[in-house]
């Protein structure tokens, strides 16, 4: 019988689409995170500044994703350092958005650090991933927003407010008195597997960024952002991630595009879609990645649609870029192994 090393996608990969693991999901925490995101995104929209909702929402959602399932005592620390990393990524990405060559050059060390930092534990890997995603978004941001310092501060504010809410609700629920055990391990040294992943991720991200910037795609961020979301240190994990990302993206695009085509939502309507997507992403990020990607896709597409990014006319381009990212990631994962096998022994 074929195994995961000889067929793509394997039966295990296909079955994983239907595998929901709620063992570390706290629905009350997910609801709190979604509510905070809704508040920080809605206030600027009501005040007539929807462009401010974008970085605020990103900070709130990514901070919530970084802490999901952690014990109370370590949760706020993870959220704070992740928020700090997000601020740096947003500032650097937007600062380089007008310089194609610099953006491509700086992508390499940023991607290497984001991939190799997984040596220090699962949450470090998640934080590195989120920072790389945000960096790629702001390098290729499709619509003019704030300047780089303002963007970084707004991302930080969204993450900080999410952290404060997490602490407040946790204290109210007496979570500090009942610390959960955690099986997450952290190391104090760089591991070869993650360093190799960092090198591979840097190479593929540079290629993706070069393509997206040189051919003037309507959404320059979508291709490198998708590469960042899909990449994993191990081959089988990458295959699963690619399958989940493709499935979730297709479902998310169909839902968002269908709603946009049917109802023609304005700013408030896209805000509602984005908040539904954010809630799905936060609730399912550890339970089922394909479902979480569905939410992320709805959230990202809708939140930028609030500030003028077209939706229906660009669905095909987004899907094509996602398929292109999958191809780049798979080639980047398999090619080095094939070259090693084909090279004659010394």
RODO-2510 file (C-alpha; in nm, 4 decimals, decimal comma):
residues 346
     n   res          X          Y          Z
     1     x     0,0000     0,0000     0,0000
     2     x     0,1293     0,3452    -0,0862
     3     x     0,2462     0,5592     0,1997
     4     x     0,2931     0,9317     0,2496
     5     x     0,6411     0,9148     0,1032
     6     x     0,5327     0,7758    -0,2326
     7     x     0,2037     0,9364    -0,3237
     8     x     0,0692     1,2896    -0,3233
     9     x    -0,1671     1,3559    -0,1727
    10     x    -0,1579     1,0479     0,0527
    11     x    -0,4665     0,8986     0,2120
    12     x    -0,3422     1,0273     0,5443
    13     x    -0,3192     1,3787     0,4017
    14     x    -0,6697     1,3581     0,2578
    15     x    -0,8130     1,2217     0,5813
    16     x    -0,6468     1,5039     0,7746
    17     x    -0,8886     1,7462     0,6070
    18     x    -1,1659     1,5857     0,8075
    19     x    -0,9677     1,5483     1,1290
    20     x    -1,0769     1,7958     1,3973
    21     x    -0,8735     1,7997     1,7190
    22     x    -1,0406     2,0135     1,9849
    23     x    -0,8234     1,8881     2,2718
    24     x    -0,6533     2,2268     2,3258
    25     x    -0,9371     2,4469     2,2042
    26     x    -1,1129     2,6595     2,4674
    27     x    -1,4261     2,7981     2,3057
    28     x    -1,4615     3,0708     2,5659
    29     x    -1,1113     3,1941     2,4885
    30     x    -1,1883     3,1789     2,1165
    31     x    -1,5054     3,3808     2,1697
    32     x    -1,3184     3,6378     2,3771
    33     x    -1,0503     3,6762     2,1108
    34     x    -1,3098     3,7146     1,8357
    35     x    -1,5026     3,9709     2,0421
    36     x    -1,1914     4,1808     2,1067
    37     x    -1,1083     4,1697     1,7357
    38     x    -1,4611     4,2811     1,6531
    39     x    -1,4384     4,5754     1,8927
    40     x    -1,0958     4,7021     1,7785
    41     x    -1,1971     4,6730     1,4108
    42     x    -1,5451     4,8197     1,4459
    43     x    -1,4556     5,1364     1,6377
    44     x    -1,2440     5,2976     1,3611
    45     x    -1,4987     5,1956     1,0967
    46     x    -1,7806     5,3633     1,2911
    47     x    -1,5617     5,6725     1,3263
    48     x    -1,5107     5,6858     0,9493
    49     x    -1,1531     5,5507     0,9376
    50     x    -1,1765     5,1940     0,8017
    51     x    -0,8087     5,2005     0,7029
    52     x    -0,7182     5,1930     1,0728
    53     x    -0,9144     4,8714     1,1188
    54     x    -0,6697     4,6741     0,9031
    55     x    -0,3565     4,6826     1,1264
    56     x    -0,5655     4,6808     1,4454
    57     x    -0,7449     4,3665     1,3330
    58     x    -0,4213     4,2001     1,2215
    59     x    -0,2555     4,2645     1,5573
    60     x    -0,5563     4,1357     1,7526
    61     x    -0,6040     3,8208     1,5425
    62     x    -0,2376     3,7219     1,5229
    63     x    -0,1846     3,7768     1,8953
    64     x    -0,4839     3,5518     1,9653
    65     x    -0,3553     3,2838     1,7286
    66     x    -0,0138     3,2833     1,8962
    67     x    -0,1500     3,2071     2,2449
    68     x    -0,4301     2,9587     2,1739
    69     x    -0,4157     2,6558     2,4023
    70     x    -0,1352     2,7773     2,6284
    71     x    -0,1315     2,7784     3,0101
    72     x    -0,2328     3,1104     3,1650
    73     x     0,1128     3,1881     3,3034
    74     x     0,2916     3,1703     2,9695
    75     x     0,0090     3,2980     2,7495
    76     x     0,0595     3,6713     2,7988
    77     x     0,4360     3,6440     2,7506
    78     x     0,3874     3,4701     2,4174
    79     x     0,1364     3,7343     2,3099
    80     x     0,3657     4,0236     2,4008
    81     x     0,6777     3,8988     2,2256
    82     x     0,4708     3,7936     1,9252
    83     x     0,3157     4,1403     1,9131
    84     x     0,6625     4,2957     1,9266
    85     x     0,7737     4,0725     1,6364
    86     x     0,4625     4,1678     1,4398
    87     x     0,5318     4,5375     1,4916
    88     x     0,8850     4,4967     1,3606
    89     x     0,7667     4,2938     1,0617
    90     x     0,4952     4,5451     0,9715
    91     x     0,7338     4,8396     1,0028
    92     x     1,0056     4,6749     0,7958
    93     x     0,7659     4,5447     0,5308
    94     x     0,5913     4,8750     0,4716
    95     x     0,9200     5,0652     0,4796
    96     x     1,0413     4,8496     0,1905
    97     x     0,7167     4,8425    -0,0060
    98     x     0,8314     5,1113    -0,2502
    99     x     1,1709     4,9537    -0,3179
   100     x     1,1450     4,6280    -0,5105
   101     x     1,5141     4,5398    -0,4978
   102     x     1,5511     4,6092    -0,1262
   103     x     1,2312     4,4190    -0,0516
   104     x     1,3630     4,1124    -0,2337
   105     x     1,7032     4,1330    -0,0648
   106     x     1,5647     4,1778     0,2868
   107     x     1,3123     3,8964     0,2380
   108     x     1,5955     3,6429     0,2535
   109     x     1,7204     3,7125     0,6097
   110     x     1,3669     3,7735     0,7394
   111     x     1,2474     3,4389     0,6013
   112     x     1,5576     3,2574     0,7273
   113     x     1,5046     3,3899     1,0787
   114     x     1,1316     3,3124     1,0682
   115     x     1,1998     2,9527     0,9663
   116     x     1,4983     2,8744     1,1854
   117     x     1,3534     3,0275     1,5025
   118     x     1,1340     2,7189     1,5295
   119     x     1,4399     2,5621     1,6974
   120     x     1,3256     2,7272     2,0188
   121     x     0,9823     2,5693     2,0397
   122     x     0,6399     2,5419     1,8841
   123     x     0,5279     2,8917     1,9824
   124     x     0,8493     3,0457     1,8508
   125     x     0,7765     2,8742     1,5188
   126     x     0,4231     3,0162     1,5157
   127     x     0,5482     3,3646     1,6012
   128     x     0,8072     3,3481     1,3245
   129     x     0,5437     3,2347     1,0769
   130     x     0,3028     3,5151     1,1680
   131     x     0,5773     3,7768     1,1471
   132     x     0,6835     3,6516     0,8025
   133     x     0,3228     3,6549     0,6812
   134     x     0,2786     4,0122     0,8011
   135     x     0,6087     4,1208     0,6479
   136     x     0,5040     3,9788     0,3101
   137     x     0,1608     4,1442     0,3320
   138     x     0,3021     4,4906     0,3927
   139     x     0,5779     4,4542     0,1338
   140     x     0,3050     4,4038    -0,1262
   141     x     0,0134     4,5855     0,0376
   142     x    -0,2445     4,6414    -0,2388
   143     x    -0,3853     4,9756    -0,1252
   144     x    -0,2220     5,2832     0,0333
   145     x    -0,2629     5,2866     0,4098
   146     x    -0,0684     5,4552     0,6901
   147     x     0,3022     5,5242     0,7066
   148     x     0,5267     5,2522     0,8489
   149     x     0,5544     5,3826     1,2101
   150     x     0,1775     5,4328     1,2366
   151     x     0,1113     5,0863     1,0958
   152     x     0,3503     4,9278     1,3464
   153     x     0,1916     5,1135     1,6379
   154     x    -0,1597     5,0126     1,5319
   155     x    -0,0566     4,6469     1,4956
   156     x     0,0989     4,6720     1,8413
   157     x    -0,2130     4,8308     1,9861
   158     x    -0,4337     4,5528     1,8492
   159     x    -0,2037     4,2868     1,9939
   160     x    -0,1706     4,4662     2,3266
   161     x    -0,5464     4,5049     2,3688
   162     x    -0,5906     4,1363     2,2941
   163     x    -0,3273     4,0563     2,5573
   164     x    -0,4932     4,2763     2,8202
   165     x    -0,8298     4,1133     2,7499
   166     x    -0,6723     3,7689     2,7785
   167     x    -0,5259     3,8550     3,1180
   168     x    -0,8474     4,0108     3,2441
   169     x    -1,0726     3,7252     3,1377
   170     x    -0,8201     3,4679     3,2604
   171     x    -0,8077     3,6267     3,6048
   172     x    -1,1860     3,6474     3,6168
   173     x    -1,2086     3,2776     3,5314
   174     x    -0,9385     3,1959     3,7926
   175     x    -0,7199     3,0374     3,5296
   176     x    -0,4130     3,1496     3,7221
   177     x    -0,5108     2,9094     4,0023
   178     x    -0,5378     2,6084     3,7772
   179     x    -0,2327     2,5978     3,5565
   180     x    -0,2615     2,3429     3,2789
   181     x     0,0321     2,1245     3,1949
   182     x     0,1859     2,1689     2,8546
   183     x     0,3835     1,9287     2,6411
   184     x     0,5498     2,1999     2,4407
   185     x     0,9248     2,1864     2,4666
   186     x     1,1740     2,4596     2,3994
   187     x     1,5445     2,4307     2,3333
   188     x     1,8278     2,6726     2,3861
   189     x     2,0168     2,5980     2,0659
   190     x     1,9657     2,6097     1,6942
   191     x     1,8566     2,2784     1,5462
   192     x     1,9740     2,1639     1,2066
   193     x     1,6231     2,0748     1,0866
   194     x     1,4986     2,4287     1,1403
   195     x     1,8136     2,5935     1,0072
   196     x     1,7762     2,3931     0,6858
   197     x     1,4090     2,4918     0,6800
   198     x     1,5112     2,8557     0,7212
   199     x     1,7500     2,8360     0,4250
   200     x     1,4894     2,6654     0,2075
   201     x     1,2174     2,9088     0,3134
   202     x     1,4429     3,2061     0,2385
   203     x     1,5139     3,0771    -0,1121
   204     x     1,1476     3,0093    -0,1958
   205     x     1,0289     3,3385    -0,0430
   206     x     1,2845     3,5345    -0,2468
   207     x     1,1642     3,3617    -0,5650
   208     x     0,7984     3,4272    -0,4753
   209     x     0,8626     3,7911    -0,3890
   210     x     1,0665     3,8428    -0,7066
   211     x     0,7863     3,6984    -0,9198
   212     x     0,5098     3,8949    -0,7502
   213     x     0,7007     4,2232    -0,7658
   214     x     0,8367     4,1881    -1,1185
   215     x     0,5163     4,0872    -1,2997
   216     x     0,3019     4,3524    -1,1290
   217     x     0,0351     4,1226    -0,9877
   218     x    -0,2756     4,3029    -0,8579
   219     x    -0,2084     4,1497    -0,5160
   220     x     0,1712     4,1289    -0,4831
   221     x     0,1464     4,0019    -0,1277
   222     x    -0,0684     3,6934    -0,2002
   223     x     0,1990     3,4694    -0,3568
   224     x     0,4733     3,5143    -0,0908
   225     x     0,2135     3,5197     0,1883
   226     x     0,0814     3,1830     0,0695
   227     x     0,4347     3,0426     0,0543
   228     x     0,4888     3,1463     0,4168
   229     x     0,1622     2,9861     0,5307
   230     x     0,2341     2,6559     0,3537
   231     x     0,5971     2,5902     0,4424
   232     x     0,6909     2,3421     0,7151
   233     x     1,0253     2,1979     0,8278
   234     x     0,9309     1,8399     0,7341
   235     x     0,8198     1,6986     0,3995
   236     x     0,5011     1,5246     0,5108
   237     x     0,3986     1,8262     0,7174
   238     x     0,4487     2,0473     0,4123
   239     x     0,2313     1,8197     0,1970
   240     x    -0,0460     1,8353     0,4564
   241     x    -0,0116     2,2123     0,4888
   242     x    -0,0255     2,2634     0,1114
   243     x    -0,3389     2,0496     0,0826
   244     x    -0,5095     2,2291     0,3702
   245     x    -0,4097     2,5699     0,2376
   246     x    -0,5427     2,4979    -0,1109
   247     x    -0,8680     2,3574     0,0224
   248     x    -0,9238     2,6363     0,2736
   249     x    -0,8348     2,9080     0,0238
   250     x    -1,0757     2,7759    -0,2370
   251     x    -1,3591     2,7512     0,0165
   252     x    -1,2826     3,0946     0,1627
   253     x    -1,2658     3,2593    -0,1794
   254     x    -1,5903     3,0975    -0,2909
   255     x    -1,7704     3,2101     0,0238
   256     x    -1,6339     3,5654     0,0196
   257     x    -1,6704     3,6081    -0,3543
   258     x    -2,0209     3,4655    -0,3448
   259     x    -2,1264     3,7041    -0,0691
   260     x    -1,9684     4,0004    -0,2474
   261     x    -2,1312     3,9119    -0,5789
   262     x    -2,4738     3,8453    -0,4248
   263     x    -2,5028     4,1310    -0,1777
   264     x    -2,2513     4,3902    -0,2969
   265     x    -2,1520     4,4713     0,0618
   266     x    -2,0070     4,8074     0,1512
   267     x    -1,7636     4,8855     0,4296
   268     x    -1,9897     4,7565     0,7080
   269     x    -2,0755     4,4415     0,5150
   270     x    -1,7101     4,3568     0,4496
   271     x    -1,6355     4,4306     0,8146
   272     x    -1,8949     4,1692     0,9137
   273     x    -1,7460     3,9136     0,6730
   274     x    -1,3962     3,9829     0,8023
   275     x    -1,5050     3,9367     1,1632
   276     x    -1,6755     3,6059     1,0845
   277     x    -1,3585     3,4927     0,9102
   278     x    -1,1392     3,6058     1,2007
   279     x    -1,3582     3,4160     1,4454
   280     x    -1,3332     3,0974     1,2380
   281     x    -0,9545     3,1343     1,2094
   282     x    -0,9058     3,1841     1,5833
   283     x    -1,1409     2,9014     1,6810
   284     x    -0,9999     2,6394     1,4440
   285     x    -0,6302     2,7296     1,4166
   286     x    -0,5242     2,4273     1,6242
   287     x    -0,8296     2,2086     1,5569
   288     x    -0,8290     2,1915     1,1758
   289     x    -0,5951     2,3931     0,9572
   290     x    -0,8111     2,3835     0,6429
   291     x    -1,1035     2,5315     0,8345
   292     x    -0,8739     2,7946     0,9864
   293     x    -0,7443     2,8853     0,6384
   294     x    -1,1033     2,9282     0,5224
   295     x    -1,1461     3,1843     0,7984
   296     x    -0,8113     3,3525     0,7290
   297     x    -0,8989     3,3866     0,3597
   298     x    -1,2372     3,5429     0,4347
   299     x    -1,0768     3,7769     0,6880
   300     x    -0,7847     3,8936     0,4720
   301     x    -0,9909     3,9436     0,1554
   302     x    -1,2727     4,1255     0,3370
   303     x    -1,0544     4,3461     0,5580
   304     x    -0,8689     4,4844     0,2544
   305     x    -1,1948     4,5124     0,0598
   306     x    -1,3060     4,7607     0,3263
   307     x    -1,0394     5,0007     0,2038
   308     x    -1,0961     4,9580    -0,1689
   309     x    -0,9261     4,6341    -0,2701
   310     x    -1,1394     4,4616    -0,5409
   311     x    -1,2878     4,1239    -0,4549
   312     x    -1,4896     3,9510    -0,7274
   313     x    -1,2618     4,0512    -1,0166
   314     x    -0,9512     3,9176    -0,8404
   315     x    -1,0727     3,5796    -0,7135
   316     x    -0,9078     3,3942    -1,0023
   317     x    -0,5788     3,5762    -0,9528
   318     x    -0,5726     3,4907    -0,5824
   319     x    -0,6484     3,1262    -0,6521
   320     x    -0,3845     3,1109    -0,9238
   321     x    -0,1273     3,2663    -0,6904
   322     x    -0,2151     3,0100    -0,4221
   323     x    -0,1631     2,7232    -0,6678
   324     x     0,1649     2,8830    -0,7765
   325     x     0,2758     2,9079    -0,4139
   326     x     0,1916     2,5407    -0,3596
   327     x     0,4060     2,4469    -0,6596
   328     x     0,6993     2,6581    -0,5341
   329     x     0,6810     2,5111    -0,1842
   330     x     0,6609     2,1513    -0,3073
   331     x     0,9493     2,2003    -0,5515
   332     x     1,1532     2,3660    -0,2776
   333     x     1,0836     2,0714    -0,0480
   334     x     1,1408     1,7855    -0,2910
   335     x     1,4105     1,9166    -0,5260
   336     x     1,7032     1,9107    -0,2763
   337     x     1,6205     1,5510    -0,1863
   338     x     1,5982     1,4463    -0,5501
   339     x     1,9325     1,6130    -0,6237
   340     x     2,0965     1,4342    -0,3321
   341     x     1,9621     1,0981    -0,4524
   342     x     2,0762     1,1561    -0,8101
   343     x     2,4274     1,2730    -0,7199
   344     x     2,6925     0,9962    -0,7446
   345     x     2,8502     0,8813    -0,4163
   346     x     3,1895     1,0303    -0,3478
***
